[in-house]
Structures are given as structure tokens and as C-alpha cells.
Amino acid sequence: MTANASTRSDYGYGRTLTQKGALLFGVVFIIVGIAGFIPGLTMDMGTMSVGGNDSMAKLLGIFQVSVLHNIVHLLFGIVGLLAARSHGFARQYLLVGGIVYAVLFIYGLFTAGMSSAANFVPLNVADNVLHLVLAVAMILLGIVLPRAGARTAR
């Protein structure tokens, strides 16, 4: 029996490298979003606020988080899982997600660690460095994976 679209059990996930990349980012963002609510993984849980810069809760004792921050990670992860079902959507998720993280990095350059209304997302220097890494990784993967996948398909 040959495998075709109707007998495959992957429900569209992971057919291309780009879809696998989106799936990986989606899963990681969901794990990070959940971890942000788990005492022990997130330090100073008692100081976590819904939003704003007054939350002193830190995921792994490093990355400043809030309830809103964690929910955004969860939603971004869900979008990644949905995007992984289609090659085009997966590529768009990686590119647009990378751009969003690049903008967040630039925003963080001016607001990270500040106690002002401008820092409505709790950001510290560690968050900012991570956002830069995510921006570069997602944009590069959104460009490279479709090309690599096209070469392996030949």
C-alpha cells in the first residue's frame, strides 16, 4: 500500500522543511508560554502582573515575563502549529514572526529595564538579546528552508 494524502497520518504537518521549522517554533513557543506560569521554572511568581513593566517574575530566573507575555507566547505557538499545515503559511509565519521579533528587539533597545509606561511589555536585556536571536533565526529560516527544500525535492 502506498502512502498518499488520504492515508497519511501527519495531517499536513512536516511535509517540507519550512513546515517543520514553523512546527518547531510553534511547539517551543507553547512550551515557553506554559513554563511562564509554572512556579519553579518562573521565579518570583508572586510579583507577576497581568501586563506592564512592574512584573518582576522571571522565566528560568532570566527572562522577565507577565501574564500577557505568556499568553502572547502561547498564541504565537498556536499560530506556528497552524502555519505548519501549509508550506506557504509556514514560510509567512517564519518571515513575519521574525520581523515582529526584530521590531520587538528595536522597541526593547529603547525600553528594556525602564520603569515607564513605554515599557508596557516587561522586557529586560536578556529578553532583548533573545528577541534579536529569534528575529535573525526566523527570518533566515523563512528564506533558507524553502530553498533547501526545493533543492532536496529535485
N, C-alpha and C positions, 0 to 999 in steps of 0.2 A: 504494500500500500504506500502510495506516495503522499507526502505532506503537501497540502495546498492550503489556500487561505481559509477554507471552511473547516479544516481539521486541525489547524494549528492551535496550540493552547496558550500562546503568548498574548492573545487579544490585541495584537498590533505592536506590542512593546518590543523594543530592541531589535528591530529588523535592520536598522542602519546604525553606523557608529554615532551619528548625530542623535538618534533617538536614545541610544544607550547613554550618551553624555547627558541629555536632558533628564533621563530617568535617574541617573546617579545624583545629579544636583538636586532633583526633587526629593529623593529619599533623604539625602543629607540635610536639606533644609527642614524637612519634617522632624527628623531626629533632633536637630538643634532647637526647633520650636518646642518640642516636648521637653527636652532637657532643661530648657529655661524655666520650667515650672517644677522641677524636681529638687527638693532640698538635698543638699549634699553635693549635687552637681552645680547648683546655683547657690553661692554664698550670700549671706545677709538677706535671705528671703523676706524677712520682716520689714525690710526697707523698700521692697519692690512696690512701685507705684503703677497706676494704670498707664500713665504716659508722662511725658515731661522729663526734665533733666534731674529731678530730685531723687530718682530711683538709684539707690546705691547697691542694688543686687547685681552680682557678677557671675556670669556663667563660667564655670571652671575657675572662679576666683580672678578672672582676667577681663572678660568682655561684659561691659555694662549693659543690662537688659531691663525691660519693663514688660508689663502685661501686653501692651500694644506691640512692642518689639517682637515678643514671642509669637503673637498671633500673626504678625506680618510674615515671620519665617514659616509658620505653618501654611499660610495661604500661598506663599511663593513656592513652597514644596508641592502643594496640591496642583498648582498650575504646571509645575515641572512634570508631574506624573501624567497629567492630561496632555501636555505637549509631547510627551514621549510616544504617544499613539500615532503621530504623523511626522514624517520627515521634515516637511516644511514648517510645521508649528514648532517642532523641536529646535530647528535652526533659529527661528524667530525668538523663541524663549531664551536661547543662549545669547543671541546678539542684543536683544532689548534688555534682558536681565543684566548683561554686562554693562550696558550703557546706564541703566538705573544705578548700579553699584558704582560706576565712575562718577556720576552726579552726586551720589551719597558721599563718596570719598572727598570730592571738592567741597561739598557742604561741610563735611567734618573738619576740613582744614581750617575753616573759619569758626567752627562752633565747638569742637571736641574739648571737653573739660570745662567749658564755660558754664557759669550759672546764670543764664539769661533765658528769656522767652524764645530767643532764636534757636536754642538747643532743645527743640521740642522732642527730639528722639534722643534718648540717653546714649551718648557716644563718648568714648574715651579714645586715647591714642591707639590702643590695641584694636578696637573696633575699626578705626580708620585704616590701619595697616591691612587688616583682614578685608575690608571693602575694596582696597586697591588690588589685592591679590585676586579676589573674586572677579572684579571687573576685567582684569587682564586675562584671567583663565577663561572666563565665559566668552569673551569676545574672540579670543584666539581659537577656542574650540568651535565656536559658531562659524568661523572662517575655514579652519583646517579640517575638521571632521567631515564635512560634506565632500571636500576634495579628496581626502584619503579614502572615503567610502566609494567614491566614483572610480578611483584607481583600482581598488580591490575587486570591484564588481566586473571589471573588464576581463 
